[in-house]
Amino acid sequence: MNPRLTIALDAMGGDHAPGMVIAGADIARERYPKATFLLFGDQSRLEPLLDRRQALRAVSTIEHTTDVVANDAKPSQALRSGRRSSMRLAIEAVANNQANVVISAGNTGALMAMAKLVLKTLPGIHRPAIATFFPTQRGESVMLDLGANAECTADNLVQFALMGSVFARTVLGLLEPTVGLLNIGSEEVKGNDSLRTAASRLRATPMPMHFKGFIEGNDIAAGTVDVVVTDGFTGNVALKTAEGTAKLYTEFLRRTFRASFMAKLGYLLARSAFKKLRMRTDPRRYNGAMLLGLGGVCVKSHGGTDALGFANAVCVAIDLVVNGFNERIKDEMHRLDTARSALSEPGVVAV
């Protein structure tokens, strides 16, 4: 990473803040030595933590505030009363060009509301979407929206597909990612009007991705497509179901290997294999949900993560900035608008 980037951190957001945030920032600093940090939070709590991490202190600046957005605060309440909160000030640092990116492990609804108000949306994007990685049988996939928009129009879904494909090319390095719309069946007649209209538009729109049509819930883990597109209601249910299922099987395995002496012996013999499995499915590796479509890079870390998980969220944010993610979104939206204009000209027949 050649350019020096400034990272704004909501130092008070998250279940284990500010300790987790400071420790995570220190890990990220080791990975990206040219990064500098703006820490928004209570100086009396942040100073002692930085005193134990002199290398991080050398590249950090504290912006003092004692106001914090509560985890249970409604977005409307946070907008009214959180103007001096650590979350709001960190977002404004990006809007004011003091920082290149903002990361918070705080209240998701409040973060989305504040970020949309302060950073606005990119040209051509009506609503931002929450996206994250999913481990699959084929590697990793991207899924959006995961809760920002409970109801979506066909235009929203098309924009999500475009942003998801740009994200897959930018972060996963895929030249022509495959995209699918999550539905209750793969047949073209299945789903609501928004899904069917979005599918029709995606088939007719020339974009650097391969649209594979409708996919079902079991296709997510199978890795049938690189980008899974859905509305926020369905996406959030799918995400929480996957998280719950992973915890269930982990508990089943733990009970199974404690059931008898032979089971315990079997675990010892297969311990290295289970260590690889644990690393492959470690949720900290996939921490960092991106708020795509905003006028600045904003990443949401899981509120209950540890320092390693938070560091991974910071690294995802840095990757988005370094690879010019928002500029690529603007370019793709321009290409999409140009293609639509060409199809709407007299004498041009859409195929």
C-alpha positions in Angstrom: 0.0 0.0 0.0 1.8 3.1 -1.2 -0.5 6.0 -0.3 -0.9 7.0 3.4 -4.5 6.5 4.4 -6.3 8.0 7.4 -8.8 5.7 9.1 -11.6 7.1 11.2 -12.6 4.7 14.0 -15.7 4.8 16.2 -13.6 3.9 19.3 -16.6 3.5 21.6 -18.8 1.3 19.3 -19.0 -2.4 20.1 -19.6 -4.8 23.0 -15.9 -4.8 24.0 -15.0 -1.2 23.1 -12.7 0.6 23.4 -10.2 -2.1 24.3 -11.1 -4.3 21.3 -11.0 -1.3 18.9 -7.5 -0.2 20.0 -6.1 -3.7 19.9 -7.7 -4.3 16.5 -6.3 -1.0 15.2 -2.8 -2.1 16.3 -3.1 -5.4 14.4 -4.2 -3.5 11.3 -1.3 -1.1 11.7 1.1 -4.0 11.6 -0.5 -5.1 8.3 -0.6 -1.6 6.8 2.3 0.4 8.3 1.4 3.6 6.4 -2.1 3.8 7.9 -2.9 6.6 10.4 -5.9 6.6 12.7 -8.4 9.1 14.0 -9.9 7.7 17.2 -13.2 9.2 18.2 -14.1 8.6 21.9 -13.5 9.3 25.5 -9.9 10.5 25.8 -9.7 9.4 29.5 -10.3 5.8 28.4 -8.3 5.8 25.2 -5.1 7.3 26.5 -4.2 4.5 28.9 -4.8 1.9 26.1 -2.6 3.8 23.7 0.1 4.1 26.4 0.5 0.4 26.2 0.9 0.5 22.4 3.4 3.1 21.5 3.7 2.2 17.9 0.0 2.8 17.5 0.1 6.0 19.5 2.7 7.4 17.1 0.2 7.2 14.2 -3.0 8.0 16.1 -4.9 11.1 17.0 -7.7 11.2 19.6 -10.8 13.3 18.9 -12.5 13.5 22.3 -16.2 13.0 22.9 -18.1 11.3 25.7 -21.3 10.8 23.7 -22.0 7.2 22.5 -24.8 5.7 20.4 -26.4 3.0 22.6 -26.8 -0.5 21.1 -30.5 -0.4 21.5 -31.0 3.2 20.2 -33.5 3.5 17.4 -32.0 5.1 14.2 -34.3 8.1 14.5 -33.3 8.6 18.1 -29.6 8.3 17.2 -30.0 11.0 14.4 -31.6 13.4 16.9 -29.4 13.0 19.9 -26.2 11.6 18.6 -24.7 14.5 16.7 -21.7 14.6 19.0 -21.4 10.9 19.3 -18.2 9.0 18.5 -20.1 7.3 15.6 -21.4 10.5 14.0 -18.1 12.4 14.3 -16.2 9.5 12.8 -18.5 9.5 9.8 -18.2 13.2 9.4 -14.5 12.9 9.3 -14.9 11.0 5.9 -17.4 13.6 4.7 -15.0 16.4 5.5 -12.0 14.6 3.9 -10.2 14.2 7.2 -10.3 10.5 6.7 -10.5 8.0 3.8 -12.8 5.5 5.5 -14.8 4.9 8.7 -15.3 1.7 10.7 -17.7 1.1 13.5 -18.8 -1.9 15.6 -21.7 0.0 17.0 -25.5 0.1 16.4 -26.1 -1.1 12.8 -29.3 0.8 12.2 -27.9 4.0 13.6 -24.7 3.6 11.5 -26.7 3.2 8.3 -29.0 6.1 9.1 -26.1 8.5 10.0 -23.9 7.4 7.1 -26.7 7.9 4.6 -27.5 11.3 6.0 -23.9 12.5 6.1 -22.2 10.8 3.2 -25.3 10.6 0.9 -25.5 8.0 -1.9 -23.5 7.7 -5.0 -25.0 9.0 -8.3 -27.6 6.5 -9.6 -27.8 4.6 -6.4 -31.2 5.0 -4.7 -30.5 3.0 -1.5 -27.3 1.7 0.1 -27.0 -2.0 0.9 -25.2 -4.1 3.5 -22.9 -6.7 2.0 -20.5 -9.3 3.5 -18.6 -12.4 2.6 -19.9 -16.0 2.9 -17.7 -19.1 3.1 -18.9 -21.6 0.5 -17.9 -25.0 -0.9 -16.1 -23.2 -3.8 -14.4 -20.5 -1.7 -16.1 -17.2 -0.9 -19.1 -15.3 -2.1 -20.7 -11.9 -1.6 -24.2 -11.5 -0.3 -26.4 -8.3 -0.2 -28.6 -6.8 1.1 -28.4 -8.1 4.7 -30.8 -5.8 6.5 -30.7 -2.2 5.2 -33.8 -2.4 3.0 -36.6 -4.7 4.1 -38.5 -4.1 0.8 -36.8 -3.5 -2.5 -37.9 -2.5 -6.0 -36.6 -4.1 -9.2 -34.3 -1.0 -9.6 -32.9 -1.6 -6.2 -32.1 -5.2 -6.9 -30.4 -4.3 -10.2 -28.3 -1.7 -8.4 -27.4 -4.3 -5.7 -26.3 -6.7 -8.4 -24.1 -4.1 -10.0 -22.5 -3.1 -6.6 -22.0 -6.7 -5.6 -20.3 -7.6 -8.9 -18.0 -4.6 -8.5 -17.2 -5.6 -5.0 -16.4 -9.2 -6.1 -14.1 -7.9 -8.8 -12.4 -5.4 -6.4 -11.9 -7.5 -3.3 -12.2 -11.1 -4.5 -10.3 -10.5 -7.7 -12.9 -12.1 -10.0 -12.8 -10.9 -13.6 -16.5 -11.7 -14.4 -18.4 -12.8 -11.3 -21.5 -14.8 -11.5 -24.6 -13.2 -10.0 -27.9 -14.8 -8.9 -31.2 -13.5 -7.4 -32.3 -15.3 -4.3 -35.7 -16.8 -4.8 -38.1 -19.6 -3.7 -37.3 -21.5 -6.9 -35.1 -21.4 -10.0 -38.0 -21.3 -12.5 -38.6 -18.0 -14.2 -42.2 -17.8 -13.1 -41.3 -18.0 -9.4 -41.0 -15.0 -7.1 -42.7 -11.6 -6.8 -42.9 -8.9 -9.5 -39.8 -7.1 -8.3 -37.7 -10.2 -8.6 -39.0 -11.2 -12.0 -38.6 -7.6 -13.4 -35.1 -7.4 -12.0 -34.1 -10.7 -13.6 -35.4 -9.5 -16.9 -33.4 -6.3 -16.7 -30.3 -8.0 -15.6 -30.5 -10.4 -18.6 -30.8 -7.5 -21.0 -28.2 -5.2 -19.5 -24.6 -5.5 -20.7 -22.4 -5.5 -17.6 -19.1 -7.3 -16.8 -20.8 -10.1 -14.9 -22.6 -13.4 -15.7 -26.2 -13.3 -14.5 -27.3 -16.9 -13.8 -30.9 -16.2 -13.0 -32.7 -17.3 -9.8 -31.0 -19.3 -7.1 -32.4 -21.0 -3.9 -31.3 -20.9 -0.3 -29.2 -24.1 -0.6 -27.2 -22.5 -3.4 -25.7 -19.9 -1.0 -23.4 -22.4 0.8 -22.8 -24.4 -2.3 -21.2 -21.4 -4.0 -23.4 -21.7 -7.1 -22.8 -17.9 -7.7 -20.2 -15.4 -6.6 -22.8 -12.7 -5.8 -26.1 -13.4 -4.1 -28.6 -10.6 -4.4 -31.8 -10.3 -2.3 -33.8 -7.8 -0.3 -32.7 -6.9 3.2 -35.5 -8.8 5.0 -34.6 -12.1 3.3 -30.9 -11.5 3.4 -30.9 -10.8 7.2 -33.0 -14.0 7.9 -30.6 -16.0 5.7 -27.5 -14.6 7.5 -28.9 -15.2 11.0 -30.0 -18.7 10.0 -26.5 -19.5 8.7 -24.9 -18.2 11.9 -27.3 -20.2 14.1 -26.7 -23.4 12.1 -23.0 -23.0 12.3 -23.2 -22.6 16.1 -25.6 -25.6 16.3 -23.2 -27.9 14.5 -20.2 -26.6 16.6 -22.1 -27.6 19.7 -23.1 -31.0 18.3 -19.4 -31.7 17.5 -18.4 -30.6 21.0 -20.9 -32.9 22.7 -20.1 -35.8 20.4 -16.3 -35.7 21.1 -17.0 -35.5 24.9 -19.4 -38.4 24.8 -16.8 -41.2 25.5 -13.2 -42.0 25.9 -12.9 -43.3 22.4 -14.6 -40.1 21.1 -12.1 -38.0 22.9 -9.2 -40.2 21.5 -10.7 -39.7 18.0 -10.7 -35.9 18.5 -7.0 -36.0 19.6 -6.1 -38.0 16.5 -8.0 -35.6 14.2 -7.1 -32.4 16.1 -5.0 -30.9 13.3 -7.9 -31.4 10.8 -10.4 -29.8 13.1 -8.0 -26.8 13.6 -8.0 -26.3 9.8 -11.8 -26.5 9.8 -12.1 -24.0 12.7 -9.9 -21.6 10.8 -11.8 -22.0 7.6 -15.1 -21.2 9.3 -13.9 -18.6 11.8 -16.4 -15.8 11.6 -13.6 -13.3 12.4 -12.2 -14.0 8.9 -15.5 -12.7 7.4 -16.0 -9.8 9.7 -16.7 -6.4 8.1 -20.0 -5.7 6.5 -19.7 -3.1 3.8 -22.3 -0.3 3.4 -22.2 -0.2 -0.4 -23.6 2.7 -2.4 -22.6 5.5 0.0 -20.6 8.6 -1.0 -17.8 7.4 1.3 -16.4 4.0 2.4 -18.1 2.8 5.6 -17.6 -0.6 7.1 -19.6 -2.2 9.9 -17.8 -4.6 12.2 -19.7 -7.2 14.2 -20.4 -5.7 17.7 -19.3 -8.8 19.5 -16.1 -9.4 17.7 -12.6 -9.4 19.2 -9.4 -7.5 18.1 -8.6 -9.9 15.3 -12.1 -9.6 13.8 -12.1 -5.8 14.1 -8.6 -5.7 12.4 -10.1 -7.7 9.5 -12.9 -5.2 9.1 -10.3 -2.4 9.0 -8.4 -4.3 6.3 -11.5 -4.8 4.2 -12.1 -1.0 4.4 -8.6 -0.3 3.3 -8.9 -2.7 0.4 -12.0 -0.8 -0.8 -10.2 2.5 -0.7 -6.9 1.3 -2.3 -8.8 -0.3 -5.1 -11.0 2.7 -5.8 -14.2 0.9 -5.1 -16.5 3.9 -5.2 -15.0 5.2 -8.4 -15.7 1.8 -10.0 -19.3 2.0 -8.9 -19.6 5.4 -10.5 -18.1 4.0 -13.8 -20.4 1.0 -13.8 -23.5 3.2 -13.2 -22.4 5.4 -16.1 -22.1 2.4 -18.3 -25.5 1.1 -17.2 -27.1 4.5 -17.9 -25.5 4.7 -21.3 -26.7 1.2 -22.2 -30.2 2.0 -21.1 -30.2 5.2 -23.1 -29.0 3.3 -26.2 -31.8 0.7 -25.8 -34.4 3.5 -25.4 -33.4 5.3 -28.7 -35.9 5.0 -31.6 -35.2 2.1 -33.8 -33.2 0.2 -31.2 -34.8 -3.1 -30.2 -33.9 -4.6 -26.8 -33.0 -8.2 -26.8 
